[in-house]
Amino acid sequence: MSEENKALNFIEHIVEEDLAAGFPKSQLRFRFPPEPNGYLHIGHASSICLNFGLGLRYSAPVNLRFDDTNPVKEEKEFVDAIKKDVSWLGFNWDQECYASDYFQQLYDWAVQLIKEGKAYVDSQSSEDMAFQKGTPTEPGTNSPYRDRSTEENLELFAGMKDGKYPEGSHVLRAKIDMSASNMLMRDPIMYRILHKAHHRTNTDWCIYPMYDWTHGESDYIEQVSHSLCTLEFAPHRELYDWFLDQVADKKKIRPKQREFARRNLSHTVVSKRKLLQLVDQKIVKGWDDPRMPTISGLRRRGYTSEAIRNFADTIGIAKRENLVDVSLLEFHVREDLNKKAPRVMAVLDPVKVVITNYPKENTEWLQTENNPEDESAGHREIPFSRELYIEKGDFKEEANRKFFRLKLGGEVRLKSGYIIKAESCSKDADGNIVEIQCTYDPKSKSGSGTEESLRKVKGTLHWVSVPHAIEAEVRLYDRLFTDESPDTHKDKEFMDFINPDSLKVISAYVEPSLSSAKTEDHFQFQRIGYFNVDPDSKPGNLVFNRTVPLRDSWAKIAQKQ
């Protein structure tokens, strides 16, 4: 086996086997088929990367198809968000398709099945139908309406279509086998009555096809060669094939359904119902809240499309479900942003430093590198003055030998600036330090080449010049749930594990170069973490989101526990 073949996932092996058996490569076609009833999340990203990745690997077209068969839950807002997310991830679709475009063809095929004695209108209540369907260990019983005449079925089905009957009064069922071991084959429902306006067809239809009837037939209409679904659809494959048996032309491509496992992400939930609950109960501020696992939420938080694609490639495709630690996703965004995010100065918890021997009215512009990982990123100038802000946590009056930041009588280097020494400090009435008085070595300027500038001191601090600092709102986002698998506890609700510290909003000071920062621009706040500009930002009112800290603090917490 070649090295290339060893690297194939099992889905790619299936495609390779089909090609080896004579399937024309030119007829490969894939699709990504979301239902527009919510926003895409990180779990969808794996499916997107799989299907579009196959398209890139085999130079095959990939359709974006919206399985929009439920007007109760589907909206154009979700369609637009899905298209934006797929594009942002870096993929281009061949055809933009909608299951609703096939409503007439699906209806015509259903009429054909009625005429062939393979479908009938059932007028039982949903409770009666559920009872007569049997159990996994007991066969079902036939509906009392199963043997209606073809004429009566056609008349009732046409009346359903024309809106003559109330919701719940009739359904169309396929006539298969009420004793089948696979309960999905026990006369599944094909159509139900819904007097609801559809986001594309408005009120043209009063009946809507069920997913199982729609999905495979849509694949066939589009001539999709490989229909890839998650594992919960494995029992549906038999029904998928049965429906295709009724309509497929042997001269055309017959889609092949194959299943892969979901990849669940720790410290979050990806059920659309549960995500909607978070939105409706205002636990989060919307589908694009940066704490949400939605692609739009991740984008707003500062995750890059490259990081998400690399994460999807790393976890790969498998046949068994498993829980992927969110720290792996965080690793990929750190790795990507480390290469491309400019380094800037920001102080989140400020205390003032006054350099007593620096000229009062003087402002000096110091040169600093934009990104040590990218030589082409160049340099910029930052202002230096007598009064600076540093982080409160970077100063102690007294500290042990392992504290390499500023302490009374100790020295540190200011990033791209001078070496300073803490001489004294001032406190307020409550004993809080409000100002640190320091002196600086005028000959120790970074990069000046002097003997003093080459002197080694163990600590280097970030800082911002007080007269030039820009005040900004900083949103410190953390994991939304404290438990790694919040929705798997039998005795607790997933809401019981909401992290009360998932968002902290603070005022901070940033260097003046950030005044021109634009929405979604990424930065590394030196020694703190990666941040990006939130869409809430306005001229004169910068808002930054923390994407991830520089290091995984949760790993330390887990070790202590």
VOMI-262587 format. One record per residue (C-alpha): residue in one letter; y, x, z. Coordinates in nm, 3 decimals, decimal comma. Last residue first. Layout:
// VOMI-262587
[a; [Y; X; Z]]
...
// end
This chain:
// VOMI-262587
[q; [1,847; -0,849; 4,051]]
[k; [2,022; -0,512; 4,044]]
[q; [1,874; -0,432; 3,703]]
[a; [1,985; -0,770; 3,563]]
[i; [2,343; -0,709; 3,680]]
[k; [2,344; -0,366; 3,515]]
[a; [2,220; -0,515; 3,188]]
[w; [2,487; -0,785; 3,209]]
[s; [2,761; -0,520; 3,197]]
[d; [2,668; -0,427; 2,841]]
[r; [2,926; -0,166; 2,752]]
[l; [3,250; -0,162; 2,552]]
[p; [3,310; -0,524; 2,649]]
[v; [3,242; -0,785; 2,382]]
[t; [3,452; -1,011; 2,158]]
[r; [3,744; -1,044; 2,397]]
[n; [3,985; -1,290; 2,242]]
[f; [4,353; -1,202; 2,191]]
[v; [4,656; -1,432; 2,182]]
[l; [4,994; -1,303; 2,068]]
[n; [5,302; -1,516; 2,137]]
[g; [5,611; -1,377; 1,964]]
[p; [5,505; -1,512; 1,626]]
[k; [5,210; -1,743; 1,693]]
[s; [4,855; -1,680; 1,808]]
[d; [4,627; -1,983; 1,845]]
[p; [4,419; -1,847; 1,554]]
[d; [4,289; -1,578; 1,794]]
[v; [4,350; -1,207; 1,730]]
[n; [4,049; -0,989; 1,797]]
[f; [3,915; -0,784; 2,085]]
[y; [3,659; -0,509; 2,142]]
[g; [3,627; -0,348; 2,483]]
[i; [3,801; -0,182; 2,776]]
[r; [3,827; 0,200; 2,750]]
[q; [4,068; 0,170; 2,458]]
[f; [4,132; -0,185; 2,344]]
[q; [3,922; -0,175; 2,029]]
[f; [4,079; -0,390; 1,765]]
[h; [3,984; -0,659; 1,514]]
[d; [4,222; -0,872; 1,304]]
[e; [4,100; -1,236; 1,305]]
[t; [4,456; -1,377; 1,293]]
[k; [4,717; -1,113; 1,212]]
[a; [4,857; -0,817; 1,405]]
[s; [5,222; -0,730; 1,329]]
[s; [5,332; -0,714; 1,695]]
[l; [5,026; -0,498; 1,760]]
[s; [5,221; -0,178; 1,693]]
[p; [5,419; -0,253; 2,012]]
[e; [5,140; -0,148; 2,255]]
[v; [4,980; -0,423; 2,460]]
[y; [5,056; -0,576; 2,799]]
[a; [4,835; -0,840; 2,960]]
[s; [4,853; -1,197; 3,078]]
[i; [4,517; -1,340; 3,179]]
[v; [4,277; -1,618; 3,079]]
[k; [3,926; -1,608; 3,222]]
[l; [3,640; -1,775; 3,039]]
[s; [3,263; -1,782; 3,102]]
[d; [3,327; -1,743; 3,475]]
[p; [3,184; -2,080; 3,582]]
[n; [2,865; -1,996; 3,386]]
[i; [2,694; -2,326; 3,304]]
[f; [2,338; -2,320; 3,438]]
[d; [2,314; -2,676; 3,566]]
[m; [2,415; -2,800; 3,221]]
[f; [2,068; -2,704; 3,095]]
[e; [1,930; -2,975; 3,320]]
[k; [1,685; -2,882; 3,593]]
[d; [1,327; -2,960; 3,702]]
[k; [1,148; -2,886; 3,375]]
[h; [1,348; -2,573; 3,297]]
[t; [1,348; -2,472; 2,928]]
[d; [1,709; -2,556; 2,839]]
[p; [1,882; -2,271; 3,022]]
[s; [1,678; -1,982; 2,880]]
[e; [1,858; -1,663; 2,982]]
[d; [2,021; -1,830; 3,281]]
[t; [2,390; -1,771; 3,362]]
[f; [2,506; -1,978; 3,067]]
[l; [2,825; -1,956; 2,859]]
[r; [2,815; -1,578; 2,828]]
[d; [3,156; -1,417; 2,871]]
[y; [3,499; -1,461; 2,722]]
[l; [3,809; -1,284; 2,851]]
[r; [4,103; -1,455; 2,687]]
[v; [4,408; -1,230; 2,665]]
[e; [4,759; -1,373; 2,639]]
[a; [5,007; -1,109; 2,531]]
[e; [5,315; -0,934; 2,669]]
[i; [5,443; -0,666; 2,436]]
[a; [5,519; -0,327; 2,587]]
[h; [5,816; -0,123; 2,462]]
[p; [6,019; -0,091; 2,782]]
[v; [5,701; -0,052; 2,994]]
[s; [5,526; 0,213; 2,778]]
[v; [5,154; 0,132; 2,766]]
[w; [4,865; 0,329; 2,914]]
[h; [4,511; 0,451; 2,854]]
[l; [4,372; 0,706; 3,099]]
[t; [4,192; 1,040; 3,058]]
[g; [4,015; 1,190; 3,360]]
[k; [3,847; 1,529; 3,405]]
[v; [4,139; 1,764; 3,354]]
[k; [4,107; 2,060; 3,118]]
[r; [4,409; 2,272; 3,027]]
[l; [4,451; 2,293; 2,652]]
[s; [4,796; 2,134; 2,664]]
[e; [4,906; 2,393; 2,920]]
[e; [4,815; 2,682; 2,687]]
[t; [5,027; 2,522; 2,418]]
[g; [4,873; 2,383; 2,101]]
[s; [5,092; 2,073; 2,091]]
[g; [4,793; 1,843; 2,027]]
[s; [4,825; 1,659; 2,355]]
[k; [5,149; 1,734; 2,547]]
[s; [5,090; 1,968; 2,841]]
[k; [5,421; 2,158; 2,823]]
[p; [5,629; 1,891; 2,994]]
[d; [5,384; 1,874; 3,290]]
[y; [5,436; 1,530; 3,439]]
[t; [5,533; 1,399; 3,782]]
[c; [5,414; 1,076; 3,931]]
[q; [5,538; 0,786; 4,143]]
[i; [5,300; 0,492; 4,156]]
[e; [5,439; 0,141; 4,182]]
[v; [5,325; -0,201; 4,309]]
[i; [5,039; -0,108; 4,543]]
[n; [4,946; -0,412; 4,749]]
[g; [5,005; -0,389; 5,125]]
[d; [5,106; -0,749; 5,172]]
[a; [5,476; -0,667; 5,210]]
[d; [5,472; -0,475; 4,881]]
[k; [5,356; -0,118; 4,834]]
[s; [5,501; 0,205; 4,690]]
[c; [5,311; 0,514; 4,579]]
[s; [5,331; 0,893; 4,606]]
[e; [5,279; 1,220; 4,416]]
[a; [5,033; 1,125; 4,143]]
[k; [5,006; 1,408; 3,886]]
[i; [5,051; 1,363; 3,511]]
[i; [4,904; 1,545; 3,210]]
[y; [5,081; 1,442; 2,894]]
[g; [5,027; 1,220; 2,593]]
[s; [4,757; 1,130; 2,338]]
[k; [4,572; 0,943; 2,619]]
[l; [4,742; 1,014; 2,951]]
[r; [4,570; 1,309; 3,115]]
[v; [4,482; 1,292; 3,480]]
[e; [4,586; 1,485; 3,789]]
[g; [4,526; 1,438; 4,160]]
[g; [4,754; 1,462; 4,464]]
[l; [4,729; 1,091; 4,524]]
[k; [4,459; 0,951; 4,298]]
[l; [4,432; 0,892; 3,922]]
[r; [4,092; 0,869; 3,751]]
[f; [3,790; 1,092; 3,789]]
[f; [3,648; 0,927; 4,102]]
[k; [3,328; 1,126; 4,165]]
[r; [3,506; 1,360; 4,409]]
[n; [3,582; 1,077; 4,650]]
[a; [3,895; 0,867; 4,647]]
[e; [4,222; 0,827; 4,835]]
[e; [4,534; 0,650; 4,718]]
[k; [4,337; 0,497; 4,435]]
[f; [4,446; 0,444; 4,075]]
[d; [4,261; 0,347; 3,755]]
[g; [4,170; 0,004; 3,893]]
[k; [4,532; -0,101; 3,876]]
[e; [4,527; -0,035; 3,501]]
[i; [4,823; 0,169; 3,369]]
[y; [5,175; 0,059; 3,283]]
[l; [5,444; 0,312; 3,202]]
[e; [5,800; 0,400; 3,302]]
[r; [5,961; 0,730; 3,195]]
[s; [5,886; 0,669; 2,828]]
[f; [5,625; 0,714; 2,554]]
[p; [5,627; 0,519; 2,229]]
[i; [5,324; 0,515; 1,999]]
[e; [5,298; 0,673; 1,655]]
[r; [5,013; 0,609; 1,412]]
[h; [4,729; 0,814; 1,267]]
[g; [4,481; 0,801; 0,979]]
[a; [4,206; 0,547; 0,919]]
[s; [4,054; 0,780; 0,656]]
[e; [3,894; 0,989; 0,930]]
[d; [3,689; 0,693; 1,049]]
[e; [3,488; 0,727; 1,373]]
[p; [3,791; 0,876; 1,555]]
[n; [3,981; 0,554; 1,478]]
[n; [4,359; 0,510; 1,476]]
[e; [4,446; 0,861; 1,593]]
[t; [4,754; 0,918; 1,807]]
[q; [5,097; 1,068; 1,745]]
[l; [5,353; 1,041; 2,021]]
[w; [5,699; 0,896; 1,988]]
[e; [5,929; 0,994; 2,274]]
[t; [6,177; 0,766; 2,442]]
[n; [6,435; 0,919; 2,680]]
[e; [6,679; 0,720; 2,888]]
[k; [6,548; 0,826; 3,228]]
[p; [6,444; 1,186; 3,146]]
[y; [6,095; 1,255; 3,287]]
[n; [6,080; 1,417; 3,632]]
[t; [6,010; 1,093; 3,820]]
[i; [5,734; 0,968; 3,594]]
[v; [5,722; 0,605; 3,714]]
[v; [5,385; 0,431; 3,692]]
[k; [5,373; 0,052; 3,710]]
[v; [5,054; -0,142; 3,781]]
[p; [4,891; -0,355; 3,516]]
[d; [4,568; -0,555; 3,500]]
[l; [4,497; -0,597; 3,127]]
[v; [4,659; -0,282; 2,990]]
[a; [4,634; -0,243; 2,613]]
[m; [4,641; 0,069; 2,396]]
[v; [4,491; 0,061; 2,047]]
[r; [4,183; 0,194; 1,869]]
[p; [4,141; 0,056; 1,518]]
[a; [3,814; -0,138; 1,460]]
[k; [3,599; -0,017; 1,167]]
[k; [3,310; 0,201; 1,279]]
[n; [3,296; 0,094; 1,643]]
[l; [3,329; -0,264; 1,520]]
[d; [2,990; -0,247; 1,349]]
[e; [2,799; -0,087; 1,636]]
[r; [2,966; -0,310; 1,894]]
[v; [2,881; -0,617; 1,684]]
[h; [2,521; -0,503; 1,653]]
[f; [2,481; -0,433; 2,023]]
[e; [2,619; -0,777; 2,111]]
[l; [2,350; -0,939; 1,896]]
[l; [2,088; -0,730; 2,076]]
[s; [2,245; -0,821; 2,412]]
[v; [2,177; -1,186; 2,324]]
[d; [1,812; -1,122; 2,410]]
[v; [1,582; -1,279; 2,151]]
[l; [1,349; -1,551; 2,279]]
[n; [1,035; -1,599; 2,075]]
[e; [0,884; -1,835; 1,822]]
[r; [0,574; -1,725; 1,636]]
[k; [0,521; -1,677; 1,262]]
[a; [0,792; -1,413; 1,223]]
[i; [1,099; -1,328; 1,019]]
[g; [1,325; -1,037; 1,110]]
[i; [1,493; -0,966; 1,443]]
[t; [1,667; -0,665; 1,289]]
[d; [1,764; -0,834; 0,962]]
[a; [1,922; -1,126; 1,146]]
[f; [2,117; -0,887; 1,370]]
[n; [2,234; -0,690; 1,067]]
[r; [2,354; -1,013; 0,905]]
[i; [2,537; -1,113; 1,224]]
[a; [2,701; -0,771; 1,257]]
[e; [2,803; -0,766; 0,891]]
[s; [2,962; -1,111; 0,922]]
[t; [3,177; -0,978; 1,203]]
[y; [3,197; -1,117; 1,553]]
[g; [3,555; -1,159; 1,674]]
[r; [3,541; -1,462; 1,904]]
[r; [3,665; -1,682; 1,621]]
[r; [3,379; -1,566; 1,399]]
[l; [3,126; -1,630; 1,677]]
[g; [3,263; -1,980; 1,725]]
[s; [3,255; -2,050; 1,350]]
[i; [2,898; -1,923; 1,336]]
[t; [2,809; -2,154; 1,621]]
[p; [2,671; -1,992; 1,937]]
[m; [2,963; -2,141; 2,135]]
[r; [3,161; -1,925; 2,376]]
[p; [3,429; -1,856; 2,114]]
[d; [3,503; -2,232; 2,089]]
[d; [3,452; -2,318; 1,723]]
[w; [3,266; -2,645; 1,786]]
[g; [3,539; -2,752; 2,027]]
[k; [3,715; -2,669; 2,353]]
[v; [3,406; -2,602; 2,562]]
[i; [3,273; -2,784; 2,868]]
[k; [3,475; -3,070; 2,723]]
[q; [3,200; -3,328; 2,783]]
[d; [3,198; -3,412; 2,411]]
[v; [3,189; -3,045; 2,305]]
[l; [2,910; -2,938; 2,541]]
[q; [2,718; -3,256; 2,452]]
[l; [2,757; -3,176; 2,083]]
[l; [2,598; -2,837; 2,150]]
[k; [2,316; -3,016; 2,328]]
[r; [2,251; -3,250; 2,036]]
[k; [2,287; -2,965; 1,786]]
[s; [2,016; -2,775; 1,976]]
[v; [2,119; -2,408; 1,977]]
[v; [2,140; -2,336; 2,349]]
[t; [2,269; -2,016; 2,509]]
[h; [2,190; -1,736; 2,751]]
[s; [1,910; -1,597; 2,532]]
[l; [1,891; -1,661; 2,158]]
[n; [1,603; -1,853; 2,005]]
[r; [1,449; -1,722; 1,683]]
[r; [1,281; -2,010; 1,503]]
[a; [0,947; -1,935; 1,345]]
[f; [0,868; -1,945; 0,973]]
[e; [0,722; -2,219; 0,755]]
[r; [0,613; -2,252; 0,393]]
[q; [0,671; -2,538; 0,152]]
[k; [0,579; -2,476; -0,212]]
[p; [0,786; -2,650; -0,478]]
[r; [0,614; -2,768; -0,798]]
[i; [0,774; -2,621; -1,107]]
[k; [0,740; -2,850; -1,407]]
[k; [0,461; -2,912; -1,660]]
[k; [0,241; -3,071; -1,394]]
[d; [0,501; -3,345; -1,352]]
[a; [0,551; -3,427; -0,985]]
[v; [0,604; -3,788; -0,872]]
[q; [0,314; -3,905; -0,655]]
[d; [0,169; -3,564; -0,574]]
[l; [0,513; -3,457; -0,448]]
[f; [0,496; -3,728; -0,180]]
[w; [0,153; -3,606; -0,073]]
[d; [0,268; -3,242; -0,066]]
[y; [0,558; -3,309; 0,173]]
[l; [0,323; -3,530; 0,377]]
[e; [0,079; -3,243; 0,425]]
[r; [0,370; -3,004; 0,492]]
[h; [0,508; -3,225; 0,770]]
[p; [0,278; -3,070; 1,032]]
[a; [0,444; -2,730; 0,957]]
[f; [0,794; -2,878; 0,991]]
[e; [0,831; -2,765; 1,353]]
[l; [0,774; -2,411; 1,228]]
[t; [1,107; -2,370; 1,050]]
[c; [1,136; -2,439; 0,680]]
[l; [1,122; -2,241; 0,354]]
[s; [1,093; -2,433; 0,026]]
[h; [0,976; -2,188; -0,239]]
[s; [1,005; -2,267; -0,612]]
[v; [1,308; -2,493; -0,608]]
[q; [1,311; -2,698; -0,927]]
[e; [1,628; -2,885; -0,826]]
[i; [1,455; -3,221; -0,871]]
[y; [1,145; -3,082; -0,697]]
[d; [1,338; -2,955; -0,394]]
[s; [1,510; -3,293; -0,373]]
[e; [1,169; -3,462; -0,385]]
[g; [1,047; -3,240; -0,104]]
[h; [1,343; -3,324; 0,118]]
[t; [1,402; -3,690; 0,050]]
[w; [1,080; -3,860; 0,155]]
[d; [1,044; -3,649; 0,469]]
[y; [1,414; -3,689; 0,553]]
[m; [1,417; -4,068; 0,539]]
[p; [1,592; -4,245; 0,253]]
[y; [1,899; -4,461; 0,315]]
[i; [1,942; -4,831; 0,249]]
[c; [2,273; -5,019; 0,230]]
[w; [2,403; -4,807; -0,056]]
[d; [2,732; -4,807; -0,246]]
[t; [2,925; -4,829; 0,081]]
[n; [3,083; -4,478; 0,069]]
[t; [2,866; -4,263; -0,160]]
[r; [3,008; -3,930; -0,040]]
[h; [3,078; -3,953; 0,335]]
[h; [2,845; -4,252; 0,363]]
[a; [2,967; -4,588; 0,494]]
[k; [2,725; -4,761; 0,730]]
[h; [2,517; -5,077; 0,691]]
[l; [2,193; -4,888; 0,749]]
[i; [1,857; -5,030; 0,635]]
[r; [1,564; -4,789; 0,653]]
[y; [1,369; -4,613; 0,381]]
[m; [1,054; -4,395; 0,352]]
[i; [0,878; -4,477; 0,679]]
[p; [0,546; -4,302; 0,722]]
[d; [0,218; -4,492; 0,664]]
[r; [0,002; -4,293; 0,903]]
[m; [0,042; -3,952; 0,739]]
[l; [0,278; -3,826; 1,008]]
[m; [0,003; -3,902; 1,258]]
[n; [-0,205; -3,614; 1,121]]
[s; [-0,561; -3,722; 1,208]]
[a; [-0,530; -3,995; 0,946]]
[s; [-0,650; -4,337; 1,061]]
[m; [-0,352; -4,533; 0,931]]
[d; [-0,395; -4,376; 0,587]]
[i; [-0,141; -4,367; 0,302]]
[k; [0,077; -4,665; 0,214]]
[a; [0,433; -4,529; 0,221]]
[r; [0,665; -4,745; 0,426]]
[l; [0,983; -4,932; 0,334]]
[v; [1,167; -5,073; 0,632]]
[h; [1,274; -5,426; 0,724]]
[s; [1,474; -5,615; 0,987]]
[g; [1,611; -5,309; 1,167]]
[e; [1,958; -5,333; 1,016]]
[p; [2,038; -5,679; 0,885]]
[y; [1,919; -5,807; 0,546]]
[k; [2,090; -5,897; 0,220]]
[g; [2,253; -5,556; 0,172]]
[d; [2,169; -5,511; -0,195]]
[k; [1,924; -5,229; -0,127]]
[m; [1,734; -5,436; 0,128]]
[g; [1,725; -5,724; -0,120]]
[a; [1,578; -5,493; -0,384]]
[f; [1,313; -5,386; -0,133]]
[l; [1,233; -5,748; -0,047]]
[e; [1,192; -5,849; -0,412]]
[l; [0,982; -5,543; -0,497]]
[n; [0,761; -5,597; -0,192]]
[e; [0,715; -5,966; -0,275]]
[e; [0,618; -5,888; -0,635]]
[t; [0,377; -5,611; -0,535]]
[s; [0,201; -5,849; -0,300]]
[r; [0,204; -5,786; 0,071]]
[d; [-0,104; -5,606; 0,191]]
[r; [0,055; -5,385; 0,458]]
[y; [0,253; -5,672; 0,613]]
[p; [0,016; -5,721; 0,910]]
[s; [0,053; -5,347; 0,966]]
[n; [-0,276; -5,162; 0,968]]
[t; [-0,404; -5,014; 1,291]]
[g; [-0,363; -4,659; 1,410]]
[p; [-0,639; -4,420; 1,496]]
[e; [-0,686; -4,292; 1,853]]
[t; [-0,668; -3,929; 1,970]]
[p; [-0,316; -3,842; 1,848]]
[t; [-0,210; -4,198; 1,933]]
[g; [-0,196; -4,526; 1,745]]
[k; [0,059; -4,628; 1,479]]
[q; [0,022; -4,990; 1,587]]
[f; [0,233; -4,928; 1,897]]
[a; [0,516; -4,746; 1,717]]
[m; [0,527; -5,018; 1,452]]
[d; [0,545; -5,288; 1,718]]
[e; [0,833; -5,110; 1,894]]
[s; [1,021; -5,057; 1,564]]
[s; [0,998; -5,430; 1,499]]
[q; [0,768; -5,538; 1,219]]
[s; [0,899; -5,632; 0,874]]
[d; [0,717; -5,369; 0,667]]
[v; [0,798; -5,335; 0,299]]
[y; [0,522; -5,163; 0,104]]
[a; [0,441; -4,835; -0,069]]
[k; [0,145; -4,692; -0,262]]
[g; [0,044; -5,006; -0,454]]
[e; [0,138; -4,852; -0,788]]
[k; [0,430; -5,092; -0,828]]
[i; [0,554; -5,001; -0,481]]
[l; [0,528; -4,631; -0,566]]
[q; [0,734; -4,685; -0,883]]
[v; [1,001; -4,869; -0,682]]
[a; [1,012; -4,566; -0,451]]
[w; [1,054; -4,339; -0,754]]
[d; [1,350; -4,546; -0,870]]
[y; [1,505; -4,531; -0,523]]
[l; [1,466; -4,154; -0,511]]
[q; [1,626; -4,125; -0,855]]
[q; [1,916; -4,346; -0,747]]
[f; [1,971; -4,157; -0,421]]
[y; [1,957; -3,815; -0,589]]
[d; [2,325; -3,719; -0,556]]
[s; [2,293; -3,819; -0,189]]
[a; [2,058; -3,522; -0,144]]
[y; [2,363; -3,308; -0,215]]
[c; [2,382; -2,993; -0,424]]
[e; [2,618; -2,698; -0,460]]
[q; [2,452; -2,482; -0,722]]
[d; [2,422; -2,102; -0,744]]
[w; [2,524; -2,011; -0,391]]
[n; [2,727; -1,706; -0,294]]
[f; [2,663; -1,518; 0,030]]
[g; [2,888; -1,296; 0,241]]
[l; [2,855; -1,446; 0,589]]
[w; [3,203; -1,588; 0,530]]
[s; [3,075; -1,782; 0,229]]
[v; [2,794; -1,939; 0,433]]
[d; [3,037; -2,022; 0,715]]
[k; [3,303; -2,176; 0,490]]
[k; [3,047; -2,395; 0,314]]
[i; [2,911; -2,509; 0,649]]
[a; [3,258; -2,592; 0,783]]
[d; [3,345; -2,797; 0,472]]
[v; [3,023; -2,999; 0,495]]
[f; [3,075; -3,049; 0,870]]
[e; [3,423; -3,193; 0,819]]
[k; [3,283; -3,411; 0,540]]
[e; [3,086; -3,599; 0,803]]
[e; [2,724; -3,680; 0,888]]
[k; [2,605; -3,860; 1,202]]
[v; [2,577; -4,228; 1,109]]
[p; [2,564; -4,162; 0,735]]
[n; [2,210; -4,021; 0,765]]
[t; [2,071; -3,897; 0,431]]
[d; [2,292; -3,592; 0,378]]
[d; [2,049; -3,308; 0,318]]
[f; [2,326; -3,079; 0,196]]
[r; [2,197; -2,833; -0,060]]
[l; [2,326; -2,479; -0,108]]
[n; [2,115; -2,353; -0,396]]
[v; [1,988; -1,998; -0,436]]
[p; [1,944; -1,835; -0,777]]
[a; [1,700; -1,543; -0,818]]
[s; [1,778; -1,173; -0,853]]
[y; [1,451; -1,110; -0,666]]
[r; [1,590; -0,926; -0,364]]
[l; [1,929; -1,100; -0,381]]
[g; [1,775; -1,448; -0,387]]
[l; [1,531; -1,350; -0,115]]
[g; [1,827; -1,240; 0,097]]
[f; [1,995; -1,574; 0,025]]
[n; [1,694; -1,755; 0,169]]
[l; [1,629; -1,524; 0,463]]
[c; [1,995; -1,455; 0,549]]
[i; [2,071; -1,828; 0,554]]
[s; [1,760; -1,900; 0,762]]
[s; [1,852; -1,628; 1,012]]
[a; [2,212; -1,753; 1,025]]
[h; [2,088; -2,103; 1,101]]
[g; [1,975; -1,980; 1,442]]
[i; [2,323; -1,835; 1,503]]
[h; [2,478; -2,180; 1,465]]
[l; [2,592; -2,402; 1,180]]
[y; [2,831; -2,681; 1,273]]
[g; [2,724; -3,041; 1,305]]
[n; [2,579; -3,338; 1,116]]
[p; [2,596; -3,187; 0,767]]
[e; [2,217; -3,143; 0,733]]
[p; [2,155; -2,790; 0,614]]
[p; [1,938; -2,710; 0,308]]
[f; [1,945; -2,339; 0,211]]
[r; [1,770; -2,309; -0,124]]
[f; [1,544; -2,082; -0,327]]
[r; [1,466; -2,046; -0,696]]
[l; [1,205; -1,830; -0,868]]
[q; [1,158; -1,935; -1,230]]
[s; [1,255; -1,602; -1,385]]
[k; [0,991; -1,429; -1,173]]
[p; [0,726; -1,624; -1,363]]
[f; [0,429; -1,718; -1,140]]
[g; [0,130; -1,520; -1,268]]
[a; [-0,088; -1,456; -0,965]]
[a; [0,102; -1,133; -0,890]]
[l; [0,423; -1,334; -0,877]]
[d; [0,267; -1,578; -0,631]]
[e; [0,135; -1,291; -0,419]]
[e; [0,480; -1,131; -0,415]]
[v; [0,639; -1,459; -0,304]]
[i; [0,386; -1,497; -0,022]]
[h; [0,436; -1,132; 0,080]]
[e; [0,811; -1,197; 0,093]]
[i; [0,745; -1,478; 0,340]]
[f; [0,522; -1,247; 0,547]]
[n; [0,794; -0,983; 0,582]]
[l; [0,789; -0,689; 0,343]]
[a; [0,840; -0,338; 0,482]]
[k; [0,481; -0,232; 0,418]]
[n; [0,522; -0,336; 0,054]]
[e; [0,811; -0,096; 0,008]]
[e; [0,617; 0,188; 0,169]]
[s; [0,344; 0,136; -0,089]]
[m; [0,000; 0,000; 0,000]]
// end
